[in-house]
């Protein structure tokens, strides 16, 4: 991988693309696996209230973290472009700025988490028992915010340098610590919701520490040093660019997560069992869908580096690759969920009612990889090119499409809710595909 750090112009091949995508695929899968660990551990207790509480608490937490997880996408694009320009000092500065943003945002969220949780739980409308347990879970896990956002920044920086292998190792570390700590605290020490949340805090903190150590060593090897002059770090133009890109990404991701929050709240309004069934299915579907995000991650790096080196041919080839590989894996992913999803549902919960409901809606949940293949692909392309304003603007009509389909399918209940979600995924990819030719001409002249 060291050759990509010394030559801004990189040849785009399937081999290079997959060498980035495959480790990234495994790394991205650890994100829903963290949710599966908590869901599975609590689900084995057989209490639908506790399972629903983890679903709502984890989703609210994911909303906060995934919104500011946009730091990963912006950091990857900026780093890849600096790599394409062979600007070694800026490669270091990008990470330093991202970590500064992570520390600021993380501290602010901890300070205001109580009104965030109160407003969110009221809007989702779960039962009082679920609300009480979810509040406890969220209140503990929110302490991991600075670490989690810092981990997004570190992962984005590694992606930008095409070192997804190190990113994979860090994500495996986080998932491993989380799994062991959750098993001990929830199943052995019987700490329930509080144990599951505490395990996540410990895992994220360990990941940040290991990531900082790995980043410093890589900086020295790739860029010849690790220190970043304050003058460059706080350069007004660069800071404005960083803040603008991150702001657009944050708004875009906030709109995305608002759909998931609405999806969960509608399940909660039907019953605790429907809420739990939808939560299980989303976790199962996301494991398969995150395979697609590995290809999206590769697109961030390759497209970003191509933009930095002004290589339009490499950019076009990368676009074709991510779309081809994405759809090539989406169909098997859907078939895998169709055939094996029921067995995974049984592993995640022992509640009979939740199992029955989850199996009823499984055929729709299994379509999420196929419906979202284009959306994942274009997210990587747009992220690498740092077309953040258009990512923000195009998310709004996709959300409106979701709202329209949901309203039209209200008589279908939870089935209509799943149809609306599938339509939202498809709309995201379609709108970005239609916009991209204009952006490509603007970027490459």
C-alpha positions in Angstrom: 0.0 0.0 0.0 2.9 2.3 0.4 3.1 3.0 -3.3 -0.3 4.8 -3.2 1.2 7.3 -0.6 4.0 8.3 -2.9 2.3 8.4 -6.2 -0.8 10.6 -6.4 -1.9 9.1 -9.7 -3.0 5.5 -9.0 -4.1 2.8 -11.5 -7.7 1.7 -10.8 -7.9 -2.1 -11.1 -10.3 -4.7 -9.8 -7.5 -6.1 -7.7 -6.7 -2.8 -6.0 -10.4 -2.0 -5.6 -11.1 -5.3 -3.9 -8.0 -5.0 -1.7 -9.6 -1.9 -0.2 -13.2 -3.2 -0.4 -12.9 -6.6 1.3 -11.3 -5.5 4.5 -13.7 -2.5 4.6 -16.6 -4.9 4.2 -15.6 -6.9 7.2 -14.9 -3.7 9.1 -18.2 -2.2 8.3 -20.0 -5.3 9.3 -18.8 -4.9 12.9 -21.1 -1.9 13.2 -24.4 -3.8 13.0 -22.7 -6.7 14.9 -22.4 -4.4 17.9 -26.2 -4.0 17.7 -26.6 -7.8 17.2 -24.5 -8.5 20.3 -26.7 -6.3 22.5 -29.9 -7.4 20.9 -29.0 -11.1 21.1 -27.8 -10.9 24.7 -30.9 -9.1 25.9 -33.1 -11.2 23.6 -32.0 -14.3 25.3 -33.6 -13.0 28.5 -37.0 -13.5 26.7 -38.4 -10.1 27.7 -40.0 -8.1 24.8 -39.9 -4.9 26.9 -36.1 -5.1 27.4 -35.6 -6.0 23.8 -37.7 -3.1 22.7 -35.8 -0.8 25.0 -32.4 -1.9 23.5 -33.9 -1.3 20.1 -35.1 2.2 20.8 -32.0 3.1 23.0 -29.6 1.8 20.4 -31.4 3.4 17.5 -31.4 6.8 19.2 -27.7 6.3 20.0 -27.1 5.3 16.4 -29.0 8.4 15.3 -26.6 10.6 17.2 -23.5 8.7 16.3 -24.4 8.1 12.7 -25.3 11.7 12.1 -21.8 12.7 13.4 -20.3 9.6 11.8 -20.4 11.8 8.7 -17.0 12.8 10.0 -15.8 9.5 8.7 -17.1 10.1 5.2 -15.7 13.7 5.0 -12.3 12.6 6.4 -11.9 9.8 3.9 -12.7 12.0 1.0 -10.3 14.8 2.1 -7.5 12.4 2.9 -7.8 10.6 -0.4 -7.7 13.9 -2.3 -4.6 15.0 -0.4 -3.1 11.6 -1.3 -3.9 12.2 -4.9 -2.1 15.6 -4.7 0.8 13.9 -2.8 0.3 16.6 -0.1 1.8 14.7 2.9 1.5 17.5 5.4 -2.2 17.9 4.6 -2.7 14.2 5.1 -1.7 14.6 8.7 -3.7 17.9 9.1 -6.9 16.3 7.9 -6.8 13.7 10.7 -5.9 16.3 13.4 -8.8 18.6 12.3 -11.2 15.6 12.3 -10.2 14.6 15.8 -10.6 18.2 17.0 -14.1 18.1 15.5 -14.8 14.8 17.2 -13.8 16.0 20.7 -15.9 19.2 20.3 -19.0 17.4 19.1 -18.7 14.5 21.6 -18.4 16.8 24.6 -21.4 18.9 23.4 -23.6 15.9 23.0 -22.9 14.6 26.4 -23.9 17.9 27.9 -27.2 18.0 26.1 -28.1 14.3 26.0 -31.0 14.5 28.5 -33.3 16.8 26.4 -32.3 14.8 23.3 -33.4 11.5 24.9 -36.6 13.0 26.4 -37.7 14.6 23.1 -36.9 11.4 21.1 -38.6 9.0 23.4 -41.7 11.1 23.5 -41.8 11.4 19.7 -41.4 7.6 19.2 -44.2 6.8 21.7 -43.0 3.5 23.3 -44.7 2.1 26.4 -43.6 3.5 29.8 -41.7 0.3 30.7 -39.8 0.5 27.4 -39.1 4.2 27.9 -37.7 3.7 31.4 -35.3 1.0 30.3 -34.3 2.8 27.1 -33.5 5.9 29.1 -31.1 4.0 31.3 -29.4 2.4 28.3 -28.9 5.7 26.4 -27.8 7.6 29.5 -24.9 5.3 30.0 -23.9 4.6 26.5 -23.8 8.3 25.6 -20.5 8.6 27.5 -18.8 6.8 24.6 -19.7 9.7 22.2 -16.2 11.3 22.0 -14.6 7.9 21.5 -17.1 6.8 18.9 -16.8 9.9 16.8 -13.0 9.8 17.1 -13.1 6.2 15.8 -15.1 7.4 12.8 -12.4 10.0 12.1 -9.6 7.5 12.5 -11.4 5.0 10.2 -12.1 7.7 7.6 -8.4 8.7 7.6 -7.3 5.1 7.2 -9.8 4.6 4.3 -8.4 7.7 2.6 -4.9 6.2 2.7 -6.2 2.8 1.4 -5.3 1.2 4.7 -8.6 -0.5 5.4 -6.7 -3.5 6.7 -5.7 -1.5 9.8 -9.3 -0.2 10.0 -10.5 -3.8 10.0 -8.2 -4.7 12.8 -9.5 -1.7 14.9 -13.1 -2.6 14.2 -12.5 -6.2 15.2 -10.9 -5.0 18.4 -14.0 -2.9 19.2 -16.4 -5.7 18.4 -14.3 -8.3 20.4 -14.1 -6.1 23.5 -17.8 -5.4 23.2 -18.8 -9.1 22.8 -16.7 -10.2 25.8 -17.8 -7.3 28.0 -21.5 -7.7 27.1 -21.4 -11.4 27.8 -19.8 -10.9 31.2 -21.9 -7.9 32.3 -25.3 -9.0 30.9 -25.3 -12.8 31.1 -22.8 -13.5 33.9 -23.2 -10.5 36.3 -26.9 -10.0 35.3 -26.6 -6.2 34.8 -29.1 -6.2 32.0 -29.5 -3.0 30.1 -26.9 -1.1 32.1 -24.3 -3.9 31.3 -25.0 -3.8 27.6 -24.5 0.0 27.5 -21.3 -0.1 29.7 -19.8 -2.7 27.4 -20.2 -0.4 24.4 -18.5 2.5 26.2 -15.5 0.3 27.1 -15.2 -1.0 23.6 -15.2 2.4 21.9 -12.6 3.7 24.4 -10.3 0.8 23.6 -10.8 1.4 19.9 -9.8 5.0 20.1 -6.6 4.3 22.1 -5.5 1.6 19.7 -6.4 3.8 16.7 -4.3 6.7 17.9 -1.3 4.5 18.4 -1.7 2.9 14.9 -2.3 6.3 13.2 0.9 7.8 14.7 3.0 4.9 13.5 1.4 5.1 10.0 2.0 8.8 9.8 5.7 8.5 10.4 6.0 5.7 7.8 3.8 7.3 5.1 4.3 11.0 5.6 7.7 11.2 7.3 6.4 12.6 10.6 3.4 13.0 12.8 3.4 16.6 14.0 1.1 19.1 12.4 1.9 22.8 12.6 -0.9 24.8 14.4 -0.8 27.3 11.5 -1.8 24.6 9.0 -4.2 22.9 11.4 -6.2 26.1 12.0 -5.8 27.5 8.5 -8.9 29.5 7.9 -9.6 28.3 4.4 -9.1 24.6 5.3 -11.1 24.9 8.5 -14.0 26.5 6.6 -13.9 23.7 4.0 -13.8 21.1 6.7 -16.7 22.6 8.6 -18.7 23.1 5.5 -18.2 19.5 4.3 -18.9 18.1 7.7 -22.0 20.3 8.2 -23.5 19.1 4.9 -22.7 15.4 5.7 -24.2 15.8 9.2 -27.5 17.3 7.8 -27.6 14.6 5.1 -27.0 11.8 7.7 -29.6 13.4 10.0 -32.2 13.2 7.3 -31.3 9.5 6.7 -31.5 8.7 10.4 -34.8 10.5 10.8 -36.3 7.9 8.4 -35.0 5.1 10.6 -36.3 6.8 13.8 -39.7 7.3 12.2 -39.7 3.7 11.1 -39.0 2.5 14.6 -41.5 4.9 16.1 -44.3 3.5 13.9 -43.4 0.0 15.0 -43.5 1.1 18.6 -47.0 2.6 18.2 -48.3 -0.7 17.0 -47.0 -2.8 19.8 -43.9 -3.8 21.8 -43.7 -7.1 19.8 -43.8 -5.3 16.4 -41.2 -2.9 17.6 -38.9 -5.8 18.7 -39.6 -7.7 15.4 -38.6 -4.7 13.3 -35.5 -4.2 15.4 -34.4 -7.8 14.9 -35.0 -7.6 11.2 -33.2 -4.3 10.7 -30.2 -5.7 12.5 -30.2 -8.9 10.4 -30.7 -6.9 7.2 -27.9 -4.5 8.0 -25.4 -7.2 8.4 -25.9 -8.1 4.8 -26.3 -4.5 3.6 -23.0 -3.6 5.1 -21.3 -5.8 2.6 -22.3 -3.2 0.1 -20.8 -0.5 2.2 -17.4 -2.1 1.8 -17.6 -1.4 -1.9 -18.8 2.1 -1.1 -15.8 2.6 1.1 -13.5 1.5 -1.7 -15.2 4.1 -3.9 -14.5 6.8 -1.4 -10.8 6.1 -1.6 -10.4 5.5 -5.3 -12.7 8.3 -6.4 -11.2 10.7 -3.9 -7.7 10.0 -5.0 -8.8 10.3 -8.7 -10.3 13.7 -8.0 -7.1 14.8 -6.2 -4.9 13.7 -9.1 -7.4 15.0 -11.7 -7.7 11.5 -13.2 -11.1 11.4 -14.8 -10.5 8.1 -16.5 -9.7 6.5 -13.1 -12.8 8.1 -11.6 -15.1 6.7 -14.3 -13.6 3.3 -14.0 -14.1 3.4 -10.2 -17.7 4.4 -10.6 -18.3 1.4 -12.9 -16.6 -0.9 -10.4 -18.5 0.1 -7.4 -21.9 -0.2 -9.2 -20.9 -3.6 -10.7 -19.6 -5.1 -7.5 -22.4 -3.6 -5.5 -25.3 -5.1 -7.6 -23.2 -8.3 -8.0 -23.3 -8.9 -4.2 -26.8 -7.4 -3.6 -28.7 -10.3 -5.2 -26.9 -13.1 -3.3 -27.4 -11.0 -0.1 -31.1 -10.9 -0.7 -31.3 -14.6 -1.4 -29.2 -15.3 1.7 -31.6 -13.4 3.9 -34.6 -15.1 2.2 -33.2 -18.5 3.0 -31.4 -18.1 6.2 -32.9 -15.1 7.9 -35.4 -17.1 9.9 -32.7 -19.0 11.6 -30.9 -15.8 12.6 -34.1 -14.4 14.0 -34.4 -17.5 16.2 -30.9 -16.9 17.5 -31.6 -13.3 18.4 -34.8 -13.7 20.4 -36.5 -16.5 22.3 -39.8 -14.6 22.4 -42.4 -16.7 20.4 -44.5 -13.7 19.4 -41.5 -11.7 18.2 -40.3 -14.7 16.2 -43.6 -15.1 14.4 -43.9 -11.5 13.5 -40.3 -11.3 12.3 -40.8 -14.2 10.0 -43.9 -12.6 8.6 -42.0 -9.5 7.5 -38.8 -11.2 6.6 -39.5 -11.4 2.8 -39.7 -7.6 2.7 -36.6 -7.0 5.0 -34.6 -9.4 2.7 -35.0 -7.0 -0.2 -33.1 -4.2 1.5 -29.6 -5.1 0.0 -31.0 -5.1 -3.5 -33.1 -1.9 -3.0 -30.1 -0.1 -1.5 -27.3 -1.2 -3.8 -27.2 2.0 -5.9 -27.6 4.2 -2.8 -24.5 2.6 -1.1 -22.5 2.9 -4.3 -23.3 6.6 -5.0 -22.7 7.4 -1.3 -19.1 6.3 -1.8 -18.7 8.1 -5.1 -20.1 11.4 -3.7 -18.2 11.1 -0.5 -14.8 10.5 -2.2 -15.4 13.5 -4.5 -16.6 15.5 -1.4 -19.9 16.5 -3.2 -21.3 17.0 0.2 -23.8 19.8 -0.7 -25.5 17.6 -3.3 -25.5 14.6 -0.9 -27.4 16.8 1.5 -29.8 18.3 -1.1 -30.6 15.0 -2.7 -31.5 13.3 0.6 -34.4 15.6 1.1 -36.5 14.4 -2.0 -35.6 10.8 -1.0 -37.1 11.4 2.5 -40.2 13.0 0.9 -40.5 9.9 -1.3 -40.5 7.7 1.8 -43.2 9.9 3.4 -45.4 9.7 0.4 -45.2 5.9 0.0 -45.8 5.5 3.8 -48.9 7.7 3.6 -50.2 5.8 0.5 -49.7 2.4 2.2 -51.1 3.3 5.7 -53.9 0.7 5.4 -51.2 -2.0 5.1 -49.8 -1.3 8.6 -46.3 -2.7 9.1 -46.1 -4.1 5.6 -46.6 -0.6 4.2 -43.9 0.7 6.5 -41.4 -1.8 5.1 -42.5 -0.9 1.5 -41.9 2.7 2.2 -38.4 2.0 3.5 -37.5 0.0 0.4 -38.8 2.8 -1.7 -36.6 5.3 0.2 -33.5 3.2 -0.4 -34.2 2.9 -4.1 -35.0 6.7 -4.4 -31.7 7.7 -2.9 -29.7 5.8 -5.5 -31.9 7.1 -8.4 -31.6 10.7 -7.5 -27.9 10.6 -7.1 -27.5 8.7 -10.4 -29.4 11.5 -12.2 -27.3 14.2 -10.7 -23.9 12.7 -11.1 -23.1 13.6 -14.8 -23.4 17.3 -14.0 -21.2 17.1 -11.0 -18.6 15.0 -12.9 -18.4 17.6 -15.7 -18.1 20.4 -13.1 -15.3 18.6 -11.2 -13.2 17.5 -14.2 -14.0 20.4 -16.5 
